[in-house]
């Protein structure tokens, strides 16, 4: 098992692995924006940028992978992608499971989303060792992430929830803000602990 993990750990920086993840994330991002189509159509134009949370996170991470393939680092992009991709990966998994616990039927689409969003969170942490972070890019990413929470739950443009969770929107909003703080902390800690590797 240790040999398998070592191979996987070393593969993260290989071009073939980066290309594979790039394609997977790009396709997932496209699917995500399609998924949000109805909600985007129902949202005022000036707020639409803040609606598709998960595909924005995965899209930013896709761009990070592209910069690595080009031999570049953009710290602000890495901070934004790492934090938001992790956060919305965890958020979606938690919402799906909470919906099931409240009686929502288990559907094949939910399983697919559970797996894909778990992958989003995992890749954000696994690649944290390659990020070139400092206080400034992380601060910018933190402001963006917390501002997005404010807009989601004050302007009511958060991702549509399963009907069984609608009565708990306020609690979900509070938990989302806490998740943002945890996500910022985890990506920062992972980068400081394992960072400064070259990709």
C-alpha positions as CSV (number, residue, x, y, z in Angstrom):
1,X,0.0,0.0,0.0
2,X,2.8,2.4,0.8
3,X,4.4,1.8,-2.6
4,X,1.1,2.6,-4.3
5,X,0.7,5.8,-2.3
6,X,4.3,6.8,-3.1
7,X,3.6,6.3,-6.8
8,X,0.4,8.3,-6.6
9,X,2.0,11.1,-4.6
10,X,4.8,11.4,-7.1
11,X,2.4,11.2,-10.1
12,X,0.6,14.4,-9.0
13,X,3.3,16.5,-10.6
14,X,3.6,14.4,-13.8
15,X,2.4,15.9,-17.0
16,X,0.2,12.9,-17.9
17,X,-1.5,13.1,-14.5
18,X,-2.0,16.9,-14.8
19,X,-3.5,16.5,-18.3
20,X,-5.8,13.8,-17.0
21,X,-7.0,15.9,-14.2
22,X,-7.3,18.9,-16.5
23,X,-9.6,17.1,-18.8
24,X,-11.7,15.6,-16.0
25,X,-12.1,19.0,-14.3
26,X,-12.9,20.8,-17.5
27,X,-15.6,18.3,-18.4
28,X,-17.0,18.5,-14.8
29,X,-16.9,22.3,-14.9
30,X,-18.9,22.4,-18.2
31,X,-21.4,20.0,-16.7
32,X,-21.7,22.1,-13.6
33,X,-22.5,25.3,-15.5
34,X,-25.2,23.4,-17.4
35,X,-26.5,22.1,-14.1
36,X,-26.9,25.7,-12.9
37,X,-28.7,26.8,-16.1
38,X,-32.2,27.2,-14.7
39,X,-31.0,29.0,-11.6
40,X,-28.8,31.3,-13.6
41,X,-31.8,32.2,-15.8
42,X,-33.8,33.0,-12.7
43,X,-31.1,35.3,-11.2
44,X,-30.6,39.0,-12.0
45,X,-27.7,39.5,-14.4
46,X,-25.5,41.4,-11.9
47,X,-25.5,38.5,-9.5
48,X,-25.0,35.6,-11.9
49,X,-21.2,35.6,-11.4
50,X,-21.8,34.5,-7.8
51,X,-24.4,31.7,-8.4
52,X,-22.5,28.7,-9.9
53,X,-20.4,27.9,-6.8
54,X,-19.1,24.4,-7.5
55,X,-18.3,24.9,-11.2
56,X,-16.6,28.1,-10.4
57,X,-14.4,26.3,-7.9
58,X,-13.6,23.5,-10.3
59,X,-13.1,25.9,-13.1
60,X,-10.6,27.9,-11.2
61,X,-8.8,24.6,-10.3
62,X,-8.8,23.7,-14.0
63,X,-7.0,26.9,-14.7
64,X,-4.5,26.1,-12.0
65,X,-3.8,22.8,-13.7
66,X,-3.3,24.6,-17.0
67,X,-0.8,27.0,-15.4
68,X,1.2,24.1,-14.1
69,X,1.2,22.5,-17.5
70,X,2.6,25.8,-18.8
71,X,5.2,25.9,-16.0
72,X,3.6,28.9,-14.3
73,X,2.3,29.8,-10.8
74,X,-0.4,32.4,-10.1
75,X,-0.7,32.6,-6.3
76,X,-4.0,34.4,-6.2
77,X,-5.5,31.9,-8.6
78,X,-4.1,29.0,-6.6
79,X,-5.5,30.4,-3.4
80,X,-9.0,31.0,-4.9
81,X,-9.1,27.6,-6.5
82,X,-7.7,25.7,-3.6
83,X,-10.1,27.3,-1.1
84,X,-13.3,27.4,-3.2
85,X,-12.8,23.9,-4.8
86,X,-12.3,22.4,-1.4
87,X,-15.2,24.3,0.2
88,X,-17.8,23.5,-2.4
89,X,-16.7,19.9,-2.7
90,X,-17.3,19.5,1.0
91,X,-20.5,21.6,0.9
92,X,-22.1,19.6,-1.8
93,X,-21.3,16.3,-0.1
94,X,-22.8,17.5,3.2
95,X,-25.9,18.8,1.5
96,X,-26.5,15.5,-0.4
97,X,-26.0,13.4,2.8
98,X,-28.2,15.8,4.8
99,X,-30.9,15.5,2.2
100,X,-30.8,11.7,2.4
101,X,-31.0,11.8,6.2
102,X,-34.1,14.0,5.9
103,X,-35.8,11.5,3.6
104,X,-34.7,12.6,0.1
105,X,-34.5,9.6,-2.3
106,X,-31.1,8.3,-3.2
107,X,-30.6,8.8,-7.0
108,X,-27.8,7.9,-9.3
109,X,-27.1,11.5,-10.0
110,X,-26.6,12.1,-6.3
111,X,-24.0,9.3,-6.2
112,X,-22.2,10.8,-9.2
113,X,-22.2,14.3,-7.5
114,X,-21.1,12.8,-4.2
115,X,-18.0,11.1,-5.9
116,X,-17.1,14.1,-8.1
117,X,-17.4,16.6,-5.2
118,X,-15.3,14.4,-2.9
119,X,-12.7,14.5,-5.7
120,X,-12.9,18.3,-5.8
121,X,-12.1,18.6,-2.1
122,X,-9.4,15.9,-2.3
123,X,-7.5,17.4,-5.2
124,X,-7.5,20.8,-3.6
125,X,-5.6,19.4,-0.5
126,X,-3.4,17.1,-2.5
127,X,-2.1,19.9,-4.7
128,X,-1.7,22.4,-1.8
129,X,2.0,21.4,-1.6
130,X,2.5,23.0,-5.0
131,X,0.8,26.3,-4.3
132,X,2.9,29.4,-3.8
133,X,0.8,31.1,-1.2
134,X,1.4,34.1,1.1
135,X,-0.9,36.2,3.3
136,X,-1.9,38.5,0.4
137,X,-3.4,35.9,-2.1
138,X,-5.0,34.0,0.7
139,X,-6.5,37.2,2.1
140,X,-7.9,38.1,-1.3
141,X,-9.3,34.5,-1.7
142,X,-10.8,34.7,1.8
143,X,-12.6,38.0,1.1
144,X,-14.0,36.6,-2.2
145,X,-15.2,33.4,-0.4
146,X,-16.8,35.2,2.5
147,X,-18.4,37.8,0.3
148,X,-19.9,35.0,-1.8
149,X,-21.4,33.5,1.4
150,X,-22.9,36.9,2.2
151,X,-24.5,37.2,-1.3
152,X,-25.6,33.6,-1.2
153,X,-27.6,33.8,2.0
154,X,-28.5,37.5,2.2
155,X,-29.3,38.0,-1.4
156,X,-30.8,34.5,-1.5
157,X,-28.7,33.2,-4.5
158,X,-27.3,30.1,-2.8
159,X,-27.5,26.9,-4.7
160,X,-31.0,25.5,-4.8
161,X,-31.4,23.0,-1.9
162,X,-33.4,19.8,-1.8
163,X,-36.9,20.7,-0.7
164,X,-36.5,18.8,2.6
165,X,-33.7,21.2,3.6
166,X,-35.4,24.5,2.7
167,X,-36.7,25.1,6.3
168,X,-33.0,25.0,7.4
169,X,-31.6,27.5,5.0
170,X,-30.5,29.8,7.9
171,X,-28.6,27.0,9.6
172,X,-27.1,26.0,6.3
173,X,-25.9,29.6,5.7
174,X,-24.2,29.7,9.1
175,X,-22.6,26.3,8.5
176,X,-21.4,27.5,5.1
177,X,-19.6,30.5,6.6
178,X,-18.0,28.2,9.2
179,X,-17.0,25.9,6.3
180,X,-15.4,28.9,4.5
181,X,-13.2,29.6,7.6
182,X,-12.3,25.9,7.9
183,X,-11.5,25.7,4.2
184,X,-9.2,28.8,4.3
185,X,-7.5,27.3,7.3
186,X,-7.0,23.9,5.9
187,X,-5.6,25.1,2.5
188,X,-3.3,27.5,4.3
189,X,-2.1,24.9,6.8
190,X,-1.6,22.2,4.1
191,X,0.5,24.6,2.0
192,X,2.6,25.7,5.0
193,X,3.1,22.1,6.2
194,X,3.8,20.4,2.8
195,X,4.3,23.3,0.4
196,X,7.2,24.7,-1.6
197,X,7.3,21.6,-3.9
198,X,7.8,22.2,-7.6
199,X,5.3,21.0,-10.2
